[in-house]
Amino acid sequence: MATIDILVGTTSGNTEYLADQLSEQLEQNGHTTRLHYEPDYTELTQELTQESLWLACIASHGAGDYGDSMLDFADDLHQQHADLEPLRYAVIAVGDSCYDTFCKAGRDFDQELEKRNAKRLVERLEIDMANDDPEEKASTWLNSFLQAL
Ligand SMILES: Cc1cc2nc3c(=O)[nH]c(=O)nc-3n(C[C@H](O)[C@H](O)[C@H](O)COP(=O)(O)O)c2cc1C
């Protein structure tokens, strides 16, 4: 079974906590996960194969910027325009609906990967920290992710 690389874009830790929970849940379902708290673009993209699989958990900050831990990765992703085929991926975007730029970083990431020929496994989950229970919502969404594998 393919290893799932979990990419974490966080500034204040909420998304890291969520990613840890998801990793545990995936491991309980028999999957192997690798958590990337500061994802390295070169490392993650240098040898993409049919098995490559990313679950990106990304908080929005600033005016829809990526969480701090993923700023370098985002710069590389948006500047290098690499072809990411045959990567498969899914996105959990974390944000707060009181911002006009709700979940913008996760949306940008999703759009960019699609442009780079990566294959979206399931529709992006958007978590609104103002209204949602993040763990419950993510846990329910994870079932559709698991089914798509
Ligand atoms: C300074 C600041 C800016 C934020 N900007 C946005 C934003 O542009 N869009 C959004 O959806 N959420 C925004 N948020 C909400 C965060 O995404 C939310 O608090 C999230 O839980 C932070 O996740 P983290 O702890 O993993 O960094 C912002 C929060 C802060 C404190």
The ligand as a Gaussian input file, in Angstrom:
#p B3LYP/6-31G(d) Opt

LIG

0 1
 C       -3.573000      36.799000      11.644000
 C       -4.549000      35.782000      11.111000
 C       -4.893000      35.813000       9.781000
 C       -5.809000      34.886000       9.255000
 N       -6.158000      34.955000       7.928000
 C       -7.056000      34.070000       7.437000
 C       -7.440000      34.135000       6.061000
 O       -6.991000      34.963000       5.278000
 N       -8.350000      33.217000       5.608000
 C       -8.893000      32.266000       6.435000
 O       -9.715000      31.480000       5.975000
 N       -8.525000      32.179000       7.745000
 C       -7.625000      33.050000       8.252000
 N       -7.256000      32.969000       9.576000
 C       -7.823000      31.923000      10.416000
 C       -6.882000      30.732000      10.563000
 O       -6.783000      30.008000       9.352000
 C       -7.407000      29.810000      11.662000
 O       -7.280000      30.483000      12.901000
 C       -6.672000      28.488000      11.711000
 O       -7.213000      27.695000      12.726000
 C       -5.199000      28.675000      11.964000
 O       -4.586000      27.431000      11.828000
 P       -3.146000      27.128000      12.410000
 O       -3.259000      27.173000      13.929000
 O       -2.853000      25.740000      11.945000
 O       -2.190000      28.128000      11.909000
 C       -6.348000      33.888000      10.098000
 C       -5.967000      33.852000      11.448000
 C       -5.079000      34.771000      11.953000
 C       -4.695000      34.700000      13.415000

